[in-house]
């Protein structure tokens, strides 16, 4: 799925708004009082792609929710699957977002890479990923429970209560949980990622005027 944005994009607006908004996801040691903030902010009109050689997490939970946001022309609602982990390590992480039709440059992408050294992976705690597409070469779950009411899950960080209060997540809805999850050759598109801490070893952020993406 290609990253999209509706309406024209001015270069100054891209430089001032777009870069800081994506760079914020790369902050090391960000403390979030509520754990997941998907219900507390409006998502942008652009999806982003994330790829990794492996994601290994403890305390896995997954449930359905909606993310609300806006584009240049209208408000939007996005159904998502929220994948949550108490703790996770990620090797060879790549994150990319493309802003199309930037004047003078065409498609401009912001690319973030980290954890390229297997001995120093990306580390996160209370990690929440709001995604709508996920592909893996292999996924292994330990002691998995499928069909649990989302609000009754106990293995992971739990359903974000702000989402429940706002009617964006149903505590009685479908959920699944596992003690441990290992995913390899991960490719996903997401609307938001939040974490209590996000430590990016070997962080490299770059701009590409060729519209480069992680995959």
Secondary structure by P-SEA (a helix, b strand, c coil): ccccccccccaaaaaccaaaaaaaaacccccccccccccccccccbbbbbbcccccccbbbbbbbccccccccccbbbbbbbbbbccccccbbbbbbbbcccccccbbbbbbbccccccccbbbccccccccbbbbcbbbbcccccccccccccccccccaaaaaacccccccccccccbbbbcccccccccccccbbbbccccccccccccccc
